[in-house]
């Protein structure tokens, strides 16, 4: 496996070295001079985060007023290097009370050196979990007086937590009320023609969980995905029950998920971290249920007037509703005056984005709303270019609706003490890139 770092530097915006650490002897200690001369002084910091100078590669990232630069002289894992930087910054912030800037680094350089020795060994990243490192690096960082001081509870069995398989969860957690909150949040990405035909459509989703469970529970999540239902029917030797099944693409899991069991049984089994975390992400390209249909009609009447008619219909169930619906209808830059008629909500002309902005606070399902507008343009004597119509954009949020059709079939919690658990499941669909050509 290629290394992630031969050396790491922390620089301020002037290029002064705050802290540096050499992990291998294949780069010199003056490599930061090349970074200042060939990248910082040439003002090419925003062009590309990966640069090659001489025989070395530089990966750099700006966090606040600090540049973190990684230097390697041979083949390196770039994705691993940037992932290391992101995780390291999160670790430092957990020690410094949420702050990571030049002052925090200067006030905590001894602690940072100790952490840098633990989280990387000879260029290879090690454990970067704040919960684990705080078990044996107990020194507290200097925190900003404006940030609340977080108190960490002592955790038994530190050696087991460091070397064991469940490194993301502490032992000995106790809650008076054991609860699990599960949110399925989806974003709909759509490109639709002016005649209502779908040109491109997909859904990106994630399952967010917030667990307040005592002990070391084992959770099992069942979804209505096609592979999982077929595997369950195969194991139980009976046909699959009728109902919609969906195909999940590009699925990624949190490290707590038991991948061996998922590959064999196609069930999501895991020992959850304490608190809030992202269990999995997915994408769906087939069988998407669009929450809205938009039918626009825009007529250019000569050079000085445009008639706009936009009809929006909600396709989801009549008992549901959408919140915060915003429709942005582009108009030419030379717009002088607008007159609106809407069946629901409010509309206005926003000159800063050259659009008619139509807002509906609450949009019930299986209903239809219409906007009619007359747009007067500034007349010019010179020949003007034809107006290229940008697509109409929508923003919305539909609670208890999933565009993919994904549903939670069951959520089982098992713990050796056998306590009762309260499970809460919520579905939310939002607009990602929801565009309609006009």
Secondary structure, 3 states (H helix, E strand, C coil): CCECCCEEEEEECCCCEEEEEECCCCCCCCHHHHHHHHHHCCCCCCCCCEEEECCEEEEEEEECCEEEEEEECCCECHHHHHHHHHHHHHHHHHHHCCCCCHHHHHHCHHHHHHHHHHHEECCEECCCCHHHHHHHCCCCCCCCCCCCCCCCCCCCCHHHHHHCCCCCCCCCCCCCCCEEEEEEEEEEEEEECCCCCEEEEEEEEEEEEEEECCCCCEEEEEECEHHHHHHHHHHHCCCCCCCCCECCEEEEECCCECHHHHHHHCCEEECCCCEEEEEEEEEECCCCCCCEEEEEEEEEECCCEEEEEEEEEECCCCCCEEEEEEEEEECCCCEEEEEEEECCCEEEEECCCCEEEEEEEEEECCCEEEEEEEEEECCCCCCCCCCCCCCEEEEEEEECCCCCCCCEEEEEEECCCCCCCEEEEEEEEEEEEEEECC
